[in-house]
Amino acid sequence: MFGARCLLRALRSCSSAPCPRHKPSAKLSVRDALGAQNASGERVKVQGWIRSVRSQKEVLFLHVNDGSSLESLQVVADSSFDSRELAFGSSVEVQGQLVKSLSKRQNVELKAEKIEVVGNCDAKAFPFKYKERHPLEYLRQYPHLRCRTNVQGSILRVRSEATAAIHSFFKDSGFVHIHTPVITSNDCEGAGELFQVKPSSKIKVPEENFFSVPVFLTVSGQLHLEVMSGAFTQVFTFGPTFRAENSQSRRHLAEFYMVEAEISFLESLQDLMQVMEGLFKTTTMTVLSNCPEDVELCHKFIAPGQKIRTYAKKQLSNWGADLHTEHEKYLVKHCGDIPVFVINYPLALKPFYMRDNEDSPQHTVAAVDLLVPGVGELFGGSLREERYHFLEQRLARSGLTEAYQWYLDLRRFGSVPHGGFGMGFERYLQCILGIDNIKDVIPFPRFTHSCLL
């Protein structure tokens, strides 16, 4: 195995391929080409897909996009190029000079010297038509092609930027990233809506069960984060989770992504809420700063009138029956269409791991939800029950003592007050983009009776 010094030495000694005698055209993304400050005729190469073709008597205009930005790069070519192959949807490689544009619509354009069609596209058979705005419901029928549309491109760029912003927030705040397992023997939520994992019938397993115990696709990484919070004071995970809910509603998916965090030496919901609020605000401000055109496209054509603003906090204490989606949305509207923290839920409604507030006769737990406009619940969190005897009694009443003996062990060996939360990533995207259906903010939606690709 390489030692650290040997590895560094090997990396330094690596050399790239020898430079050719003639300097090739610099390869640029469309985003970089559009952002060029001094377009003075330097030769560049751009690769992408044709979004539009316009032919005049002596000039051919193409708009080429490679997914790096919402805006396409205008390519100006001589009419001698064969425009029959240069069709909407075709992939091309264009070499030429990057020059200032005479048009007011763009700062630069590419004066083509060579255009190579890499892959043809039959525009008549292609399900998306140039200049036609297709409904999101229609795009859902083509999960293998819908990423080529402007609206899906914008959503996916925002998704990528939000992912990076979330990781940056946690890193800057001193959190350690933990890869929690996808296969687990735990049911964190206790709802029973699980996908069981079994080997295919072609595999012969000598034991009755491959893992010797029943295992499932994870519904949450929380319990594994709690294990890690015994060694690291701040941890988080960000990955896929699964729920076998028989629902085709606009709010549910069978596979979705969760952002989850756990913080040790945490003794108040207020401190937990500050982290939740910081994550929401920091991520949103980063997205608005880095993807303004993409966010604006969604607000203009999908959710007219949608606005993102810096939110204030309002707190409500509630006791009684559980809150349903219509109740959550009513609370948000009642408080002025801003995010609302709801705290201290009845103990009977919540899982065994939430901390008992010991506040009879209400008898609540230290739980918190963040409700947001248009979506309802976005964050859910709580202080965890760190007191051994309280947790032991809760598990005994639920008949879970044997299955969660390891969880009790965490309280026996150096337990500390701690808490954490989870945020549904797709619901977050719905919130900031104003997209009504959760199936439109994930690249490949999985839900009951549908698993295309």
C-alpha positions in Angstrom: 0.0 0.0 0.0 1.1 3.6 -0.6 2.2 5.6 2.3 1.1 9.2 2.3 4.5 10.6 1.2 4.9 7.9 -1.5 1.4 8.7 -2.8 2.1 12.4 -3.0 5.4 11.7 -4.8 3.7 9.5 -7.3 1.0 12.1 -8.0 3.6 14.8 -8.5 5.5 12.6 -11.0 2.4 12.0 -13.1 2.6 13.9 -16.3 -0.1 14.7 -18.9 0.2 13.7 -22.6 2.8 15.7 -24.6 1.5 19.0 -26.0 0.8 19.0 -29.8 2.8 21.3 -32.0 -0.3 23.3 -33.0 -2.3 24.8 -30.2 -5.8 23.3 -30.4 -9.0 25.2 -29.9 -9.7 25.8 -26.2 -12.7 23.7 -25.1 -15.3 25.8 -23.3 -18.6 25.1 -21.7 -21.5 27.2 -22.9 -21.6 28.9 -19.5 -17.9 29.9 -19.7 -18.3 31.0 -23.3 -21.2 33.3 -22.4 -19.3 34.7 -19.5 -16.1 35.5 -21.5 -15.1 39.1 -20.7 -12.8 39.6 -23.7 -14.2 37.9 -26.8 -11.7 39.1 -29.3 -11.6 36.2 -31.8 -9.9 33.5 -29.8 -10.5 30.0 -31.2 -12.7 27.8 -29.1 -14.5 24.5 -29.2 -18.1 24.1 -27.9 -20.0 20.8 -27.7 -23.7 20.5 -27.0 -27.2 20.0 -28.5 -29.0 22.3 -30.9 -31.9 24.1 -29.3 -32.9 26.1 -32.4 -32.0 26.6 -36.1 -32.7 29.7 -38.2 -31.6 29.9 -41.8 -31.3 33.1 -43.7 -30.1 33.7 -47.3 -26.4 33.9 -46.5 -26.2 33.1 -42.7 -27.2 30.2 -40.5 -28.0 30.8 -36.8 -27.8 28.0 -34.3 -28.4 28.0 -30.5 -26.3 25.4 -28.8 -26.8 24.3 -25.2 -24.7 21.8 -23.1 -26.7 21.9 -19.8 -24.2 24.2 -18.1 -26.6 27.2 -18.2 -30.2 28.1 -19.1 -29.1 30.4 -21.8 -27.8 28.9 -25.1 -24.8 30.1 -27.1 -25.6 31.6 -30.5 -23.5 30.1 -33.3 -23.3 32.1 -36.6 -22.3 30.0 -39.6 -22.0 30.4 -43.3 -25.0 29.2 -45.3 -22.7 26.7 -47.0 -23.1 24.4 -44.0 -25.6 21.6 -44.7 -28.6 22.8 -42.6 -30.5 19.5 -43.2 -28.4 17.7 -40.6 -28.4 20.6 -38.2 -31.8 19.8 -36.7 -33.3 20.6 -33.3 -32.0 18.0 -30.8 -28.9 17.0 -32.8 -25.6 16.9 -30.9 -22.8 18.9 -32.4 -19.2 20.0 -32.0 -18.5 23.6 -33.1 -15.1 25.1 -33.6 -14.6 28.8 -34.4 -13.9 32.2 -33.1 -15.6 33.7 -30.0 -16.5 37.3 -30.9 -18.6 40.1 -29.6 -22.2 39.9 -30.8 -23.9 42.7 -32.7 -27.2 41.6 -31.3 -28.4 43.1 -28.0 -29.7 39.8 -26.9 -26.3 38.3 -26.1 -22.8 39.6 -25.4 -20.9 37.0 -27.4 -21.4 34.6 -30.2 -19.4 31.9 -31.9 -18.4 32.4 -35.5 -18.3 28.9 -36.8 -15.4 27.6 -38.9 -16.2 23.9 -38.4 -19.5 22.1 -37.4 -19.5 18.4 -36.8 -22.8 16.6 -36.2 -22.0 14.0 -33.6 -25.5 12.5 -33.4 -28.5 13.1 -35.6 -32.0 13.7 -34.2 -35.2 13.1 -36.1 -37.0 16.3 -35.1 -40.4 15.0 -36.3 -40.2 11.9 -34.1 -38.7 13.7 -31.1 -41.5 14.0 -28.5 -40.6 17.6 -27.6 -41.0 20.4 -30.2 -39.1 23.6 -30.7 -40.9 26.6 -29.2 -43.6 24.5 -27.6 -44.0 24.7 -23.9 -45.0 21.2 -22.7 -46.8 20.6 -19.4 -44.9 18.9 -16.7 -47.4 16.0 -16.8 -46.5 15.4 -20.4 -42.8 15.5 -19.7 -43.2 12.8 -17.0 -44.0 10.3 -19.7 -40.5 10.6 -21.1 -38.1 10.2 -18.1 -35.3 9.3 -20.4 -35.6 12.5 -22.5 -37.2 15.2 -20.3 -33.9 16.4 -18.9 -33.3 18.0 -22.3 -36.1 20.5 -21.8 -35.4 24.0 -20.4 -37.6 23.6 -17.4 -36.1 20.2 -16.3 -32.6 21.5 -17.0 -33.3 24.4 -14.6 -34.8 22.2 -11.9 -31.8 19.8 -12.1 -29.2 22.6 -12.0 -31.0 24.1 -8.9 -31.0 20.6 -7.4 -27.3 20.3 -8.0 -26.5 23.7 -6.5 -28.7 23.0 -3.5 -26.9 19.7 -2.9 -23.5 21.5 -2.9 -24.9 24.3 -0.7 -26.1 21.8 1.9 -22.8 20.1 2.1 -21.0 23.4 2.3 -23.2 24.5 5.2 -22.5 21.4 7.2 -18.8 21.5 6.5 -18.5 25.2 7.4 -20.4 24.5 10.6 -18.0 21.7 11.6 -20.2 18.6 10.9 -18.8 15.3 9.9 -20.4 13.6 6.9 -21.5 10.0 7.7 -22.5 7.4 5.0 -25.4 5.7 6.7 -26.5 2.3 5.2 -29.2 1.8 2.7 -29.9 -1.7 4.0 -31.0 -1.9 7.6 -32.8 -4.1 10.1 -34.3 -1.0 11.9 -37.6 0.7 11.3 -36.8 4.2 12.6 -40.3 5.7 12.0 -42.2 2.6 13.3 -44.8 3.0 10.6 -44.3 -0.4 9.0 -44.1 1.1 5.4 -41.0 -0.7 4.5 -39.5 -2.4 1.4 -38.1 -5.7 2.5 -34.8 -6.8 0.8 -34.3 -10.4 -0.3 -31.9 -12.1 -2.7 -33.3 -13.1 -6.1 -34.6 -16.6 -6.5 -31.5 -17.5 -8.6 -29.2 -17.2 -5.6 -29.1 -20.2 -3.3 -28.5 -19.2 0.3 -27.6 -22.0 2.7 -29.3 -20.1 5.6 -33.0 -19.3 5.7 -32.2 -15.6 5.4 -29.3 -14.0 3.7 -28.6 -11.7 6.7 -30.0 -14.1 9.2 -32.5 -11.4 10.2 -35.2 -9.5 8.1 -33.7 -6.4 6.4 -35.2 -3.5 4.7 -34.4 -0.4 2.6 -33.8 2.5 5.1 -36.6 4.9 5.9 -34.1 7.2 7.8 -30.5 7.4 8.8 -31.3 8.9 12.2 -30.5 5.9 14.4 -27.2 5.3 12.7 -26.4 9.0 13.2 -27.2 8.6 16.9 -24.6 5.9 17.0 -22.0 8.2 15.5 -23.0 11.1 17.8 -21.4 9.1 20.6 -18.0 9.9 19.0 -18.6 13.1 17.0 -20.5 16.1 18.4 -22.0 17.0 15.0 -22.8 14.6 12.2 -25.0 14.6 9.1 -26.0 12.4 6.2 -27.6 13.1 2.9 -28.9 10.1 0.9 -31.8 8.1 -0.5 -34.6 6.8 1.7 -37.5 4.6 0.9 -41.2 4.4 2.0 -43.6 1.7 0.7 -46.6 4.0 0.8 -49.4 3.1 -1.6 -49.9 6.7 -2.7 -49.7 8.6 -6.0 -50.3 12.0 -4.4 -48.3 15.1 -5.3 -46.5 14.9 -2.0 -45.2 11.3 -1.9 -42.5 9.2 -3.5 -41.3 5.7 -2.8 -37.7 6.8 -3.1 -36.5 10.3 -2.1 -33.6 12.1 -0.5 -33.2 13.1 3.1 -30.9 15.5 4.8 -30.4 14.5 8.4 -28.3 15.8 11.2 -27.6 14.9 14.8 -26.0 17.2 17.4 -24.5 16.1 20.8 -24.6 18.2 24.0 -27.8 19.8 22.8 -30.3 20.6 25.5 -33.0 22.9 24.0 -35.3 22.9 21.0 -34.3 26.5 20.4 -30.7 25.5 19.6 -31.9 22.8 17.3 -34.3 25.2 15.5 -31.4 27.7 15.0 -29.5 25.0 13.0 -32.6 24.1 11.0 -33.3 27.7 10.2 -29.6 28.3 9.3 -29.6 25.4 6.9 -32.8 26.6 5.2 -31.7 30.2 4.8 -28.1 29.6 3.8 -29.0 27.0 1.2 -31.7 29.1 -0.3 -29.6 32.3 -0.4 -26.8 30.3 -2.2 -29.3 28.9 -4.8 -30.8 32.4 -5.4 -27.3 33.8 -5.8 -25.9 31.1 -8.1 -29.0 30.1 -10.1 -31.1 33.2 -10.5 -32.2 32.5 -14.1 -33.2 28.9 -13.3 -35.2 29.9 -10.3 -36.8 32.8 -12.3 -37.9 30.4 -15.1 -39.7 28.2 -12.6 -41.4 31.2 -10.9 -42.4 32.7 -14.3 -43.8 29.7 -16.1 -44.6 27.1 -13.4 -45.5 29.1 -10.3 -46.3 32.7 -11.3 -46.1 35.0 -8.3 -43.8 32.7 -6.3 -41.4 34.7 -4.2 -38.6 33.7 -2.0 -37.9 36.1 0.9 -36.0 36.1 4.1 -38.4 34.6 6.6 -39.2 35.5 10.2 -40.0 32.9 12.8 -43.3 32.3 14.6 -43.7 29.6 17.2 -46.9 27.7 18.1 -47.4 25.1 20.8 -50.0 22.5 19.9 -51.6 19.6 21.8 -54.3 17.2 20.7 -54.8 15.3 17.5 -52.1 14.9 14.9 -51.7 17.5 12.2 -52.6 16.6 8.6 -51.5 18.4 5.5 -54.5 20.7 5.4 -53.9 21.7 9.1 -50.2 22.5 8.3 -51.1 24.6 5.3 -53.7 26.5 7.4 -51.2 27.3 10.1 -48.7 28.6 7.5 -51.4 30.8 5.9 -52.7 32.0 9.3 -49.2 33.2 10.2 -48.8 35.2 7.0 -47.5 32.6 4.5 -44.1 32.3 6.2 -42.3 29.2 7.6 -43.7 28.3 11.0 -42.2 26.2 13.8 -44.6 23.9 15.6 -43.2 22.5 18.9 -44.1 20.1 21.7 -46.3 17.3 20.2 -48.3 14.8 22.3 -46.2 11.9 23.4 -48.7 9.4 22.1 -48.3 10.6 18.5 -44.5 10.4 18.3 -41.8 7.6 18.2 -40.1 6.2 21.3 -36.9 8.1 20.9 -38.3 11.6 21.5 -37.6 13.2 24.8 -40.4 13.3 27.4 -41.2 16.8 28.5 -42.7 15.6 31.8 -45.5 18.2 31.5 -48.6 16.4 32.7 -51.5 16.5 32.0 -50.5 17.5 28.4 -47.7 15.0 28.3 -45.7 16.1 25.3 -42.3 15.4 23.8 -39.7 17.9 22.7 -40.4 17.6 19.0 -40.4 20.3 16.4 -41.7 20.6 12.8 -41.0 23.4 10.3 -44.0 24.0 8.1 -43.5 26.0 4.9 -45.8 27.6 2.3 -47.2 25.3 -0.4 -45.7 22.1 1.1 -46.5 21.8 4.7 -44.0 19.9 6.8 -40.4 20.3 5.5 -38.3 19.6 8.6 -39.0 17.3 11.5 -36.8 17.0 14.5 -36.6 16.5 18.3 -34.5 16.2 21.3 -33.7 12.5 21.9 -34.5 10.7 25.1 -31.0 10.3 26.6 -32.2 9.1 30.0 -31.8 5.3 30.3 -34.8 4.5 32.5 -37.2 6.7 30.5 -36.2 5.1 27.3 -36.3 1.6 28.8 -39.9 2.1 29.9 -40.9 3.5 26.4 -39.4 0.5 24.6 -41.0 -2.0 27.1 -44.4 -0.5 26.5 -43.9 -0.8 22.7 -42.5 -4.4 23.0 -39.2 -3.2 21.4 -36.7 -3.8 24.2 -35.0 -6.8 22.7 -34.8 -5.3 19.2 -33.3 -2.1 20.5 -31.0 -3.3 23.2 -28.1 -1.8 21.3 -30.0 1.6 21.4 -30.2 1.3 25.2 -26.5 0.6 25.3 -25.9 4.0 23.8 -27.4 5.4 27.0 -25.4 3.2 29.2 -22.0 4.1 27.9 -21.3 7.9 28.0 -24.7 9.2 26.9 -25.2 12.9 26.5 -28.2 15.2 25.7 -28.6 15.3 22.0 -31.1 16.0 19.2 -31.4 16.1 15.5 -33.7 16.7 12.5 -34.4 15.5 9.0 -35.4 17.6 5.9 -37.0 16.1 2.8 -34.8 17.4 -0.1 -37.5 17.1 -2.8 -40.0 19.0 -0.6 -37.4 21.7 -0.1 -37.0 22.1 -3.9 -40.8 22.2 -4.2 -40.9 25.0 -1.6 -38.3 27.3 -3.2 -39.3 26.7 -6.9 -43.1 26.6 -6.4 -43.5 23.2 -8.1 -46.7 21.5 -7.1 -45.8 17.9 -7.8 -42.9 16.2 -6.1 -42.4 13.9 -9.1 -41.1 16.9 -11.1 -38.1 17.7 -8.8 -36.4 14.3 -8.9 -34.6 13.0 -12.0 -36.3 9.5 -11.9 -39.4 9.4 -9.8 -40.4 6.1 -8.2 -43.9 5.7 -6.8 -46.6 3.0 -6.6 -47.2 1.3 -10.0 -44.4 3.3 -11.6 -40.6 2.6 -11.9 -39.6 3.7 -15.4 -36.0 3.0 -16.3 
